[in-house]
Structure formats: C-alpha cells, structure tokens
Amino acid sequence: MINIERVANIYSKEFYVVDVLDGVTKVRALFLDKDISCCPVMNEGNLIGIITYKDLLRTHPNRIIADVACEEPVIVSAEMSLWQAKELFEETKSDVILVEEKGYLSGILSRTLLEKNLGQHIDLLTGLYKSDYIYYHGVRLLKNQQEICIVFFDVNNFGVIDKTYGHTVGDIILTEVSKLLRANIPSNAFLCRFGGDEFAVLLSAHLDEGTALAYRLADIIGRHRYVRGIEISISAGVIGGRRHEERASDPWNTMEQLMNIASLRSTEAKKNKTTLSVASIEDDEIA
C-alpha cells in the first residue's frame, strides 16, 4: 500500500493568535518570549491574515497590528500531502501556511519545516526523490484525466559489478546513471530512484513517447564512459496507453498496478537480454 506523508504528520500544533488592535511592542515581546516567527491575526474572531517577525521589525513600535501589512492567509487541510503543500508554497510564494482540521484552525506549517521533512524523501546518494514522489504525481495526473506512461529502469548485472569492484565503485556508477537520467528526461517528467539499482520516470504522455524515451536513455547510458572502463547497460519496462476517458478505479490502486507491471516488464527485458519490454494499459486491462 502506498503511504504518502500528510501535512498532519509534521505541522506545528502550538501557535499563538494576536488581535488587530494589539500593539506592535506587545506582539514583538510575544514572538521573542515564545521563540516564534509568525502567527495568525484575528479581527473580532475572524481570521484576516498572518503576521511575521519581519513585518514587526519594519513597523514603528507605537503602532498597532492593524497598521502592519500582514500576509493574506493560505489555509490547507491537514490531509493534504507534503508534495501538494510543496507545490502550494511555490505557487503562492508564502513562507508559512495555516492548517485546519475538521473546519477549525489547528496549526502552522512553515516552508522551512516542510523542506526539512521533504529532505527525508530524497535519496542521499543520487539526490533524486524516492518512490513516493512518483506515486503522488502519477495519482495527480490520473485524477486530472491525463494519460500517463511509466518507464522503469534497472542496471544490468549491477550485483556482479558491486561484488567485483566494490560498493564505492557501484555507488559512483549509480550516481553517474542518475545524472544522465536527470539531464536527459523531458522538463515536465518526474524521476526517482526507486530502490537499489532501479529508477523510474513518469511522463504525462502516451505509450509511444515513453517507449522512444526509454530507447534514447538506454542508448545514452550505454555509450557513457564509466569509472575503470566498466560497461553499463540498462533494461527497461514501459507501461502506458492511448486513451483519455475517465477511469473508474481508484487512482492509487491503478498507480500501484502500473508501477508493478513496469517493474515486471523490466525484469522480463533483462531475462530476455533485450533493451526493453513494453505493455499497454489496455492490454493489461487496468481500469
């Protein structure tokens, strides 16, 4: 079962609220005493904005909060995924967003805290995101009725290379492969290190485009010169379709099935000593 981390797991539930009539000096003291950098602003019980310590520093201490230009609040559900929250921060250019549960304001999520937690979803060796990154964007595309294609790669004979040359050399090769993939996928594609010597690319595209990309990347990786002159090749599994009509099944379940098929096709290509094995969504009867 795919487990996509939610805002509910990381946001700060300890927060303080100030009123528009509170004095700037009083609120500055609150921020320093409680070691906070922002808080919601209320007017007669209604949320009207967020004020930051930077806002306070720019305002004369004799003023009241009503005189401070505070940010319009961005409010999200605690059930929002961290990836969606990341997109929201980028879209709104906010440094902090408010979180609500069951219709009530329940806490604050800062950009810094979000980025810290997303760092746990980055593979330390390659710098690529881990698999949940691909799953989130795949489900998002499916919900938007967009066609998707998955290209699943794994490095041939990597276990032998690891045993023959050592893990350090193996790590260098995986790093090189990840750089080649990152540099040669389309700008609107999503790439992750799926695990071990496995990588996955998600495209909002039809099967033919994914197949062509798989061949091109296999050629690029095969022609690259690696440490100690080691020859590297990859096997690929491609799954995709050519339709746009609505799918009735759960997109999370669909995404799991698609990734599993792409992985199996990659294994099939490796066993048959071919570059790739292709499957269409229709042929595999995924709803």
C-alpha positions as CSV (number, residue, x, y, z in Angstrom):
1,M,0.0,0.0,0.0
2,I,1.4,3.4,-1.0
3,N,2.0,5.7,2.0
4,I,2.1,9.3,1.1
5,E,3.0,11.5,4.1
6,R,0.5,14.2,5.0
7,V,0.7,17.7,6.4
8,A,-1.0,16.2,9.5
9,N,2.2,14.4,10.4
10,I,4.5,17.4,10.5
11,Y,2.8,20.7,11.2
12,S,3.2,22.6,14.4
13,K,0.0,22.5,16.5
14,E,1.4,25.0,19.0
15,F,0.6,28.5,17.8
16,Y,-0.4,31.9,19.2
17,V,-3.1,34.3,17.9
18,V,-2.9,38.1,18.0
19,D,-5.6,40.7,17.5
20,V,-5.5,43.6,15.1
21,L,-5.7,46.0,18.0
22,D,-2.7,44.6,19.8
23,G,0.3,46.8,20.0
24,V,3.4,46.0,17.9
25,T,5.6,46.2,21.0
26,K,3.5,43.7,22.8
27,V,3.5,41.3,19.9
28,R,7.2,41.6,19.4
29,A,7.7,40.6,23.0
30,L,5.4,37.6,22.5
31,F,7.4,36.5,19.5
32,L,10.7,36.8,21.4
33,D,9.4,35.1,24.5
34,K,7.8,32.2,22.7
35,D,10.5,32.0,20.1
36,I,8.1,32.1,17.2
37,S,8.4,33.8,13.8
38,C,4.8,34.2,12.8
39,C,1.2,33.9,14.0
40,P,-2.4,34.3,12.7
41,V,-4.1,37.7,13.1
42,M,-7.8,37.9,14.2
43,N,-10.4,40.7,14.0
44,E,-13.5,40.2,16.1
45,G,-12.9,36.4,16.0
46,N,-12.3,36.2,12.2
47,L,-9.0,35.2,10.7
48,I,-7.7,38.0,8.5
49,G,-4.0,37.3,7.9
50,I,-0.6,36.1,9.1
51,I,2.0,38.4,10.6
52,T,5.7,37.6,10.7
53,Y,8.5,38.9,12.8
54,K,9.9,40.6,9.7
55,D,6.7,42.6,9.4
56,L,7.0,43.7,13.1
57,L,10.6,44.8,12.6
58,R,9.5,47.1,9.7
59,T,6.8,48.8,11.8
60,H,7.1,51.6,14.4
61,P,6.8,50.1,18.0
62,N,4.0,52.6,18.9
63,R,1.7,51.2,16.1
64,I,-0.9,48.5,16.4
65,I,-1.1,45.3,14.4
66,A,-3.8,46.8,12.2
67,D,-1.1,49.2,10.8
68,V,1.1,46.2,9.8
69,A,0.8,44.8,6.3
70,C,0.2,41.1,7.0
71,E,0.0,38.3,4.5
72,E,-3.3,37.0,3.3
73,P,-3.7,33.6,5.0
74,V,-3.2,30.4,2.9
75,I,-5.2,27.7,4.6
76,V,-4.9,24.0,3.8
77,S,-6.3,20.8,5.1
78,A,-4.2,18.6,7.4
79,E,-4.9,15.8,5.0
80,M,-3.0,17.5,2.2
81,S,0.1,15.6,1.0
82,L,3.5,17.1,1.6
83,W,4.1,17.2,-2.2
84,Q,0.9,19.2,-2.7
85,A,1.9,21.5,0.1
86,K,5.3,22.0,-1.6
87,E,3.5,23.0,-4.9
88,L,1.3,25.4,-2.9
89,F,4.3,27.1,-1.3
90,E,5.9,27.5,-4.7
91,E,2.7,28.9,-6.3
92,T,1.9,31.4,-3.5
93,K,5.5,32.3,-2.6
94,S,4.4,32.1,1.1
95,D,6.8,31.4,3.9
96,V,4.0,29.9,6.1
97,I,0.6,28.4,5.6
98,L,-2.2,27.7,8.1
99,V,-3.5,24.2,8.7
100,E,-7.1,23.3,9.6
101,E,-8.7,20.0,10.8
102,K,-12.4,19.4,10.8
103,G,-13.0,23.0,9.8
104,Y,-11.0,24.6,12.7
105,L,-7.6,26.3,12.6
106,S,-5.3,23.8,14.2
107,G,-1.7,24.9,13.5
108,I,1.0,26.3,11.2
109,L,3.3,24.8,8.6
110,S,6.4,26.8,7.6
111,R,8.3,26.4,4.4
112,T,11.4,25.6,6.4
113,L,9.7,22.8,8.3
114,L,8.2,21.3,5.1
115,E,11.6,21.4,3.3
116,K,13.3,19.7,6.2
117,N,10.7,16.9,6.1
118,L,10.8,16.5,2.4
119,G,14.6,16.0,2.7
120,Q,13.8,12.6,4.2
121,H,12.3,11.7,0.9
122,I,15.5,12.4,-1.0
123,D,17.9,9.6,-1.8
124,L,21.2,10.7,-0.2
125,L,23.4,9.0,-2.8
126,T,21.9,10.3,-6.0
127,G,20.0,13.4,-4.8
128,L,16.8,12.1,-6.5
129,Y,13.5,11.8,-4.8
130,K,12.3,8.4,-3.6
131,S,9.4,6.4,-5.0
132,D,6.5,8.2,-3.2
133,Y,7.4,11.3,-5.3
134,I,6.4,9.3,-8.5
135,Y,3.3,7.8,-6.9
136,Y,2.0,11.2,-5.8
137,H,2.4,12.8,-9.3
138,G,1.0,9.7,-11.0
139,V,-2.1,9.8,-9.0
140,R,-2.4,13.6,-9.5
141,L,-2.2,13.1,-13.3
142,L,-4.7,10.2,-13.2
143,K,-7.2,12.3,-11.2
144,N,-6.9,15.1,-13.8
145,Q,-7.7,12.5,-16.5
146,Q,-4.3,12.9,-18.1
147,E,-2.6,10.0,-19.9
148,I,0.5,8.6,-18.1
149,C,3.4,6.5,-19.0
150,I,5.9,4.9,-16.7
151,V,9.5,3.9,-17.7
152,F,11.1,1.6,-15.2
153,F,14.9,1.0,-15.5
154,D,17.3,-1.2,-13.7
155,V,21.1,-1.6,-14.3
156,N,22.1,-4.9,-15.8
157,N,24.5,-7.1,-13.7
158,F,24.8,-4.5,-11.0
159,G,25.2,-7.1,-8.3
160,V,28.2,-8.6,-10.2
161,I,29.8,-5.1,-10.6
162,D,29.3,-4.4,-6.9
163,K,31.0,-7.7,-5.9
164,T,33.8,-7.4,-8.4
165,Y,34.7,-3.7,-7.9
166,G,33.3,-2.9,-4.5
167,H,30.4,-0.8,-3.3
168,T,32.3,2.5,-3.7
169,V,32.6,2.0,-7.4
170,G,29.0,0.8,-7.5
171,D,27.9,4.0,-5.9
172,I,29.8,6.1,-8.4
173,I,28.1,4.2,-11.2
174,L,24.6,4.8,-9.7
175,T,25.4,8.4,-9.3
176,E,26.5,8.7,-12.9
177,V,23.4,6.9,-14.2
178,S,21.2,9.2,-12.1
179,K,22.9,12.3,-13.5
180,L,22.4,11.0,-17.1
181,L,18.7,10.3,-16.5
182,R,18.2,13.7,-14.9
183,A,19.9,15.5,-17.7
184,N,18.0,13.8,-20.5
185,I,14.4,13.4,-19.4
186,P,11.8,16.0,-20.6
187,S,11.5,19.0,-18.3
188,N,7.9,18.0,-17.4
189,A,8.8,14.4,-16.5
190,F,9.3,13.1,-12.9
191,L,12.3,10.9,-12.0
192,C,13.0,8.9,-8.8
193,R,15.5,6.3,-7.5
194,F,13.0,3.5,-6.9
195,G,15.5,1.4,-4.9
196,G,18.9,-0.2,-5.3
197,D,19.8,0.0,-9.0
198,E,16.3,0.8,-10.0
199,F,15.0,4.1,-11.4
200,A,11.6,5.2,-12.6
201,V,10.4,8.0,-14.9
202,L,6.8,9.2,-15.1
203,L,5.5,11.1,-18.1
204,S,2.3,12.7,-19.0
205,A,2.4,11.1,-22.4
206,H,1.3,8.2,-24.5
207,L,3.0,4.8,-24.7
208,D,4.8,5.6,-27.9
209,E,6.6,8.6,-26.4
210,G,7.6,6.7,-23.3
211,T,9.0,3.9,-25.5
212,A,11.0,6.3,-27.6
213,L,12.4,7.9,-24.4
214,A,13.4,4.5,-23.0
215,Y,15.4,3.6,-26.1
216,R,17.1,7.0,-26.1
217,L,18.0,6.9,-22.4
218,A,19.3,3.3,-22.8
219,D,21.5,4.4,-25.6
220,I,22.8,7.4,-23.7
221,I,23.6,5.3,-20.6
222,G,25.2,2.6,-22.7
223,R,27.5,5.0,-24.6
224,H,28.7,6.8,-21.5
225,R,32.3,6.2,-20.2
226,Y,32.3,5.0,-16.6
227,V,34.9,4.6,-13.9
228,R,37.5,1.9,-14.7
229,G,36.1,1.5,-18.1
230,I,33.2,-0.6,-16.8
231,E,30.5,-1.1,-19.5
232,I,27.0,-0.3,-18.3
233,S,23.7,-1.2,-19.8
234,I,20.1,-1.0,-18.6
235,S,16.9,-2.9,-19.0
236,A,13.6,-1.1,-19.2
237,G,9.9,-1.8,-18.8
238,V,7.4,0.6,-20.2
239,I,3.7,0.8,-19.4
240,G,1.3,3.3,-20.9
241,G,-1.8,3.8,-23.0
242,R,-3.5,5.9,-25.7
243,R,-6.8,7.0,-24.0
244,H,-8.2,9.9,-22.2
245,E,-11.6,8.7,-20.9
246,E,-12.3,8.6,-17.2
247,R,-11.1,5.5,-15.3
248,A,-13.5,4.1,-12.8
249,S,-10.9,2.5,-10.5
250,D,-9.1,4.0,-7.5
251,P,-6.1,6.1,-8.9
252,W,-3.9,4.9,-6.0
253,N,-4.6,1.3,-6.9
254,T,-4.1,2.0,-10.6
255,M,-0.8,3.6,-10.0
256,E,0.4,0.7,-7.9
257,Q,-0.6,-1.7,-10.7
258,L,1.1,0.3,-13.4
259,M,4.3,0.5,-11.4
260,N,4.3,-3.2,-10.7
261,I,3.7,-4.0,-14.4
262,A,6.5,-1.7,-15.5
263,S,8.9,-3.3,-13.0
264,L,7.9,-6.8,-14.2
265,R,8.5,-5.8,-17.8
266,S,11.9,-4.5,-16.9
267,T,12.7,-7.9,-15.3
268,E,11.4,-9.6,-18.4
269,A,13.6,-7.5,-20.7
270,K,16.6,-8.4,-18.5
271,K,15.9,-12.1,-18.7
272,N,15.4,-12.0,-22.5
273,K,18.5,-9.8,-22.9
274,T,16.6,-7.1,-24.8
275,T,16.6,-3.4,-24.1
276,L,13.0,-3.1,-23.1
277,S,9.7,-4.7,-22.8
278,V,6.5,-2.7,-23.5
279,A,3.0,-3.1,-22.1
280,S,-0.1,-1.1,-23.0
281,I,-2.7,-0.2,-20.3
282,E,-5.4,-1.6,-22.4
283,D,-3.7,-5.0,-22.9
284,D,-3.2,-5.3,-19.2
285,E,-6.9,-4.4,-18.5
286,I,-6.2,-1.7,-15.9
287,A,-9.4,0.3,-15.4
